[in-house]
Amino acid sequence: MPSAREHLERLAARPRPAGSAAEAEARAWCAGQLAAHGFSVSESPFEYSAVPGRVATPVLGVAGTLVLWAAAYLGWHHRPATALVVLVAASLGTAALVRWLARWGVQRLPWRRAVSVNLVATRHVAQPGLWFVAHLDSKSQPVPIQTRAAGIVLLIAFVVVAMVIALVQWVGVLPVDVRLWSWLADLCVIPGFAVAASVVGATSPGAVDNASGVASLLRLVELAPVGAGFGVLITSAEELGLAGARAWVAGRAPADVVNVDSIDDDGRVRVMYTGRRPHALVATVTRALGGARAGRLLPGVLVDGIAFADAGWTAVTVSRATRDTLARIHTPRDALRELSGAGVELVAGRLAAMLGAED
């Protein structure tokens, strides 16, 4: 029975962009391990547009900066009402566009069409009520995920501050120094650049993100009670708009999902969710993981659990990370030399014990 480290060495030997030969080799390893433990294994090909995953975030960084510059120009020239209209219209339009791209654009847009494969495995039940999910593909960016997420949060904060300045200046309840607009225009370049620099590459082996999550599922399968019935889904193109999860979940009856994404050796285990809090599943998983911290996903952090929640499934994402982890993800530093597999063994063992308790 391979150890967590052996699984990681198989999965994170080199970068695994969606649809690549390296990803296919890693998927074949996973299929063999699942079949050896009594799972019925099948491949589920899907087609998608790579435009949202490759273009949306950099465009958001550029567009957000330009909108703030436009508002600053208008406010500086004593046109706060127009600045406020620009900010509100841009915010509502961006929110609607991002929502459409995330939920439907990745499947429907005709540009940059690509094909990849999800791996589906079940044991004892044809329609499991519980699925364990992890994505196999990896990507790199000039900035780590920590910087990208901080940039998105700061851009949103700058827009809110600009709205407040414009409203106060327009209503005239307080004097507004127009130099505030100049400072805001200068400062917004920093988060705007961080978001705009989030272009997709293929130089990261993706050891933590997300060979660790896939290895956790393989160890879970090895440690779980033989009679436990559940499903395993190993997705592709998570790094390109959650494309694999969105394609697979479409039209399927909702169930419970435990998504495992980024399990480092150190740090506190977190159970994260989006949308309405799934109280029962959060309680079950946090208890199994020894009182893990539960909370909402941070803005700018995209995981397959979002795709399931959007489709009406009950979903949580399990992760274990430190600040250093977040500084490594999506960079060449996310390599095997930084990871022993201790966290993988911990998470897999506790999730397997959870399945034993449910039998």
C-alpha positions as CSV (number, residue, x, y, z in Angstrom):
1,M,0.0,0.0,0.0
2,P,1.7,3.3,-1.1
3,S,2.3,5.9,1.5
4,A,1.2,9.5,1.2
5,R,4.7,10.5,0.1
6,E,4.7,7.8,-2.7
7,H,1.4,9.1,-4.0
8,L,2.8,12.7,-4.0
9,E,5.9,11.6,-5.8
10,R,3.8,10.1,-8.6
11,L,1.4,13.0,-8.8
12,A,3.7,16.0,-8.4
13,A,6.8,15.0,-10.4
14,R,6.1,17.8,-12.9
15,P,3.5,20.4,-13.7
16,R,0.0,19.0,-14.7
17,P,-1.9,21.6,-16.8
18,A,-5.4,20.5,-17.7
19,G,-5.5,18.2,-20.7
20,S,-1.7,17.6,-20.7
21,A,0.1,14.3,-20.9
22,A,1.4,14.8,-17.4
23,E,-2.1,15.1,-16.1
24,A,-3.2,12.0,-18.0
25,E,-0.3,10.0,-16.4
26,A,-1.3,11.1,-13.0
27,R,-4.9,10.3,-13.7
28,A,-3.9,6.8,-14.8
29,W,-2.1,6.3,-11.5
30,C,-5.2,7.3,-9.6
31,A,-7.5,5.0,-11.7
32,G,-5.2,2.0,-10.9
33,Q,-5.2,2.8,-7.2
34,L,-9.0,3.2,-7.0
35,A,-9.6,0.0,-9.0
36,A,-7.3,-2.0,-6.8
37,H,-9.5,-1.1,-3.8
38,G,-12.8,-2.3,-5.4
39,F,-14.0,0.9,-7.0
40,S,-15.8,1.0,-10.4
41,V,-13.7,3.6,-12.3
42,S,-14.6,5.5,-15.4
43,E,-13.5,8.5,-17.3
44,S,-15.9,11.4,-18.0
45,P,-14.6,13.7,-20.8
46,F,-15.9,17.2,-21.1
47,E,-15.5,20.3,-23.3
48,Y,-15.1,23.8,-22.0
49,S,-13.9,27.3,-22.8
50,A,-10.6,28.3,-21.3
51,V,-11.4,32.0,-21.7
52,P,-12.9,32.6,-18.2
53,G,-10.0,30.7,-16.4
54,R,-7.2,32.3,-18.4
55,V,-8.5,35.8,-19.1
56,A,-11.2,36.8,-16.5
57,T,-8.9,37.6,-13.5
58,P,-6.3,39.7,-15.4
59,V,-9.1,41.6,-17.1
60,L,-10.7,42.2,-13.8
61,G,-7.5,43.7,-12.5
62,V,-7.1,46.1,-15.5
63,A,-10.8,47.0,-15.6
64,G,-11.0,47.7,-11.9
65,T,-8.1,50.0,-12.0
66,L,-9.5,51.9,-15.1
67,V,-12.9,52.3,-13.4
68,L,-11.2,53.8,-10.3
69,W,-9.1,56.1,-12.4
70,A,-12.2,57.3,-14.3
71,A,-14.1,57.9,-11.0
72,A,-11.0,59.8,-9.6
73,Y,-10.9,62.0,-12.7
74,L,-14.6,62.8,-12.4
75,G,-14.3,63.5,-8.7
76,W,-11.2,65.6,-9.1
77,H,-13.2,67.7,-11.6
78,H,-16.1,68.1,-9.2
79,R,-18.5,65.7,-10.9
80,P,-19.1,63.3,-7.9
81,A,-22.6,62.3,-9.1
82,T,-21.2,61.0,-12.4
83,A,-18.4,59.3,-10.6
84,L,-20.9,57.5,-8.3
85,V,-22.9,56.4,-11.3
86,V,-19.8,55.0,-13.0
87,L,-18.8,53.1,-9.9
88,V,-22.2,51.6,-9.2
89,A,-22.8,50.7,-12.9
90,A,-19.3,49.1,-13.2
91,S,-19.8,47.2,-10.0
92,L,-23.2,45.8,-10.9
93,G,-22.0,45.0,-14.4
94,T,-18.9,43.3,-13.2
95,A,-20.8,41.2,-10.7
96,A,-23.3,40.1,-13.3
97,L,-20.6,39.3,-15.9
98,V,-18.4,37.3,-13.4
99,R,-21.5,35.3,-12.2
100,W,-22.4,34.5,-15.8
101,L,-18.8,33.5,-16.8
102,A,-18.4,31.4,-13.7
103,R,-21.7,29.5,-13.9
104,W,-22.3,29.3,-17.7
105,G,-19.6,31.0,-19.7
106,V,-17.0,28.3,-19.0
107,Q,-19.2,25.8,-20.7
108,R,-20.9,27.9,-23.4
109,L,-18.4,30.4,-24.8
110,P,-17.2,29.4,-28.3
111,W,-13.6,30.6,-27.9
112,R,-10.6,28.7,-26.9
113,R,-12.5,25.4,-26.6
114,A,-10.6,22.6,-24.9
115,V,-11.2,19.0,-23.9
116,S,-10.2,17.3,-20.6
117,V,-11.3,14.4,-18.5
118,N,-12.7,13.8,-15.0
119,L,-12.1,10.5,-13.2
120,V,-15.2,9.1,-11.5
121,A,-15.1,6.1,-9.0
122,T,-17.9,4.5,-6.9
123,R,-18.0,1.5,-4.6
124,H,-21.1,-0.4,-3.4
125,V,-23.5,2.2,-4.5
126,A,-24.4,3.5,-8.0
127,Q,-25.6,6.9,-6.7
128,P,-23.5,7.8,-3.6
129,G,-25.0,10.2,-1.1
130,L,-21.4,11.3,-0.3
131,W,-18.6,12.3,-2.7
132,F,-15.0,13.1,-2.0
133,V,-13.6,15.5,-4.6
134,A,-10.1,16.8,-5.5
135,H,-8.7,18.4,-8.6
136,L,-5.7,17.0,-10.4
137,D,-4.6,19.8,-12.7
138,S,-2.0,22.5,-11.6
139,K,-1.1,25.9,-12.9
140,S,1.4,28.7,-12.1
141,Q,1.0,32.5,-12.0
142,P,3.6,35.3,-11.6
143,V,1.9,36.1,-8.2
144,P,1.0,33.5,-5.5
145,I,-2.7,32.9,-4.6
146,Q,-2.1,35.0,-1.4
147,T,-1.2,38.1,-3.4
148,R,-4.1,37.6,-5.9
149,A,-6.7,37.2,-3.2
150,A,-5.4,40.2,-1.3
151,G,-5.5,42.2,-4.5
152,I,-9.1,41.3,-5.2
153,V,-10.2,42.2,-1.7
154,L,-8.3,45.5,-1.8
155,L,-9.8,46.4,-5.2
156,I,-13.3,45.8,-3.8
157,A,-12.4,47.9,-0.8
158,F,-11.1,50.8,-3.0
159,V,-14.4,50.8,-5.0
160,V,-16.4,51.0,-1.7
161,V,-14.2,53.8,-0.4
162,A,-14.6,55.7,-3.8
163,M,-18.4,55.3,-3.6
164,V,-18.4,56.8,-0.1
165,I,-16.1,59.7,-1.2
166,A,-18.3,60.4,-4.2
167,L,-21.5,60.3,-2.2
168,V,-20.2,62.6,0.5
169,Q,-18.8,65.0,-2.1
170,W,-22.1,65.0,-4.0
171,V,-24.4,65.5,-1.0
172,G,-22.0,68.1,0.5
173,V,-22.6,67.1,4.2
174,L,-18.8,67.2,4.7
175,P,-16.0,69.0,2.9
176,V,-14.1,66.7,0.6
177,D,-10.5,67.4,-0.3
178,V,-10.2,66.5,-4.0
179,R,-6.7,65.3,-3.4
180,L,-8.3,62.2,-1.9
181,W,-9.1,61.2,-5.5
182,S,-5.5,61.5,-6.5
183,W,-4.3,59.4,-3.6
184,L,-7.0,56.8,-4.4
185,A,-5.9,56.7,-8.1
186,D,-2.3,56.2,-7.1
187,L,-2.9,53.5,-4.5
188,C,-5.3,51.4,-6.5
189,V,-2.5,50.6,-8.9
190,I,-1.0,48.2,-6.4
191,P,-3.9,45.7,-6.0
192,G,-4.9,46.3,-9.6
193,F,-1.4,45.1,-10.8
194,A,-1.5,42.1,-8.4
195,V,-4.8,41.0,-9.9
196,A,-3.8,41.8,-13.5
197,A,-0.6,39.8,-13.1
198,S,-2.5,36.6,-12.4
199,V,-1.9,35.1,-15.9
200,V,-1.9,31.3,-16.2
201,G,1.3,29.4,-16.8
202,A,2.7,25.9,-16.3
203,T,5.8,26.1,-14.2
204,S,4.4,24.8,-10.8
205,P,4.4,21.1,-10.0
206,G,1.4,21.7,-7.8
207,A,2.5,19.6,-4.9
208,V,0.2,21.3,-2.3
209,D,-2.3,22.6,-5.0
210,N,-3.5,20.0,-5.5
211,A,-1.5,16.8,-5.6
212,S,-1.9,16.8,-1.8
213,G,-5.7,16.8,-2.1
214,V,-5.7,13.9,-4.6
215,A,-3.2,12.0,-2.5
216,S,-5.5,12.5,0.5
217,L,-8.4,10.9,-1.4
218,L,-6.2,7.9,-2.5
219,R,-5.1,7.4,1.1
220,L,-8.7,7.8,2.3
221,V,-9.7,5.0,-0.1
222,E,-6.9,2.8,1.3
223,L,-7.9,3.5,4.9
224,A,-11.7,3.5,4.7
225,P,-13.8,0.6,5.9
226,V,-14.2,-2.0,3.2
227,G,-18.0,-1.8,3.5
228,A,-18.2,2.0,3.2
229,G,-20.0,3.2,0.1
230,F,-19.1,6.5,-1.3
231,G,-17.9,8.2,-4.5
232,V,-14.6,9.7,-5.5
233,L,-14.4,12.4,-8.2
234,I,-11.0,13.7,-9.4
235,T,-11.6,16.7,-11.6
236,S,-9.6,18.4,-14.2
237,A,-9.5,22.1,-15.2
238,E,-10.3,23.4,-11.8
239,E,-7.6,26.0,-12.3
240,L,-9.5,27.1,-15.5
241,G,-12.8,28.3,-14.1
242,L,-13.8,25.1,-12.1
243,A,-14.6,23.7,-15.6
244,G,-14.4,20.0,-14.7
245,A,-16.7,20.3,-11.6
246,R,-19.2,22.5,-13.4
247,A,-19.4,20.1,-16.4
248,W,-19.8,17.0,-14.2
249,V,-22.3,18.4,-11.7
250,A,-24.7,19.7,-14.4
251,G,-28.0,17.8,-14.3
252,R,-27.0,15.4,-11.5
253,A,-29.1,15.0,-8.3
254,P,-27.6,16.8,-5.4
255,A,-25.6,15.0,-2.7
256,D,-23.0,15.8,-0.1
257,V,-19.5,16.8,-1.2
258,V,-16.2,17.0,0.8
259,N,-13.8,18.8,-1.5
260,V,-10.1,18.4,-0.5
261,D,-7.8,21.1,-1.7
262,S,-4.3,22.0,-0.6
263,I,-3.2,19.9,2.4
264,D,0.2,21.1,3.7
265,D,2.2,19.5,6.5
266,D,1.6,22.3,8.9
267,G,-1.1,24.7,9.8
268,R,-4.6,24.4,11.2
269,V,-7.2,22.3,9.3
270,R,-10.0,24.5,7.9
271,V,-13.5,23.5,6.7
272,M,-14.7,26.2,4.3
273,Y,-18.0,26.8,2.5
274,T,-19.8,29.3,0.3
275,G,-23.4,30.4,0.2
276,R,-25.7,29.2,3.0
277,R,-23.8,27.4,5.7
278,P,-24.3,23.6,5.5
279,H,-24.6,23.2,9.2
280,A,-24.9,19.3,9.4
281,L,-22.0,18.6,7.0
282,V,-19.8,21.3,8.6
283,A,-20.5,19.8,12.0
284,T,-19.7,16.3,10.9
285,V,-16.5,17.1,9.1
286,T,-15.1,19.5,11.7
287,R,-15.8,16.9,14.4
288,A,-14.0,14.2,12.4
289,L,-11.0,16.5,11.8
290,G,-10.5,17.2,15.5
291,G,-12.3,20.5,15.9
292,A,-11.1,22.1,12.6
293,R,-11.9,25.8,12.2
294,A,-15.0,26.4,10.0
295,G,-15.7,29.5,8.0
296,R,-16.5,31.0,4.6
297,L,-14.2,31.0,1.6
298,L,-12.2,34.2,1.2
299,P,-13.0,36.3,-1.9
300,G,-10.6,35.5,-4.7
301,V,-10.1,31.9,-3.7
302,L,-11.8,29.5,-6.2
303,V,-12.3,25.8,-5.4
304,D,-14.5,23.1,-6.8
305,G,-16.8,23.3,-3.8
306,I,-18.1,26.5,-5.3
307,A,-19.3,24.7,-8.4
308,F,-21.2,22.2,-6.3
309,A,-22.7,24.8,-4.0
310,D,-23.9,26.8,-7.1
311,A,-25.6,23.6,-8.3
312,G,-27.5,23.1,-5.1
313,W,-25.3,20.5,-3.6
314,T,-24.2,20.5,0.1
315,A,-20.4,21.2,-0.1
316,V,-17.5,21.9,2.1
317,T,-13.8,22.3,1.3
318,V,-11.1,20.9,3.6
319,S,-7.7,22.6,3.5
320,R,-4.6,22.8,5.7
321,A,-2.3,25.7,5.2
322,T,0.0,28.4,6.7
323,R,0.9,31.8,5.4
324,D,4.0,30.2,3.8
325,T,1.7,27.7,2.0
326,L,-0.3,30.6,0.5
327,A,2.9,32.2,-0.6
328,R,4.0,29.0,-2.5
329,I,0.8,28.1,-4.2
330,H,0.8,28.8,-8.0
331,T,4.6,29.3,-8.0
332,P,7.5,26.9,-8.8
333,R,8.1,26.7,-5.0
334,D,5.0,24.5,-4.7
335,A,7.2,21.4,-5.2
336,L,7.8,18.1,-3.4
337,R,10.8,19.4,-1.5
338,E,8.4,21.5,0.5
339,L,6.0,18.7,1.4
340,S,6.5,15.4,3.3
341,G,2.8,14.2,3.2
342,A,2.3,14.3,7.0
343,G,-0.8,16.5,6.5
344,V,-2.2,14.2,3.9
345,E,-1.9,11.2,6.3
346,L,-3.6,13.2,9.0
347,V,-6.6,14.4,6.9
348,A,-7.1,11.0,5.1
349,G,-7.0,9.1,8.4
350,R,-9.5,11.3,10.1
351,L,-11.9,11.3,7.1
352,A,-11.6,7.5,6.9
353,A,-12.5,7.3,10.6
354,M,-15.5,9.5,9.9
355,L,-16.7,6.9,7.3
356,G,-16.2,4.2,9.9
357,A,-18.3,6.1,12.4
358,E,-21.2,6.4,9.9
359,D,-21.3,2.7,9.2
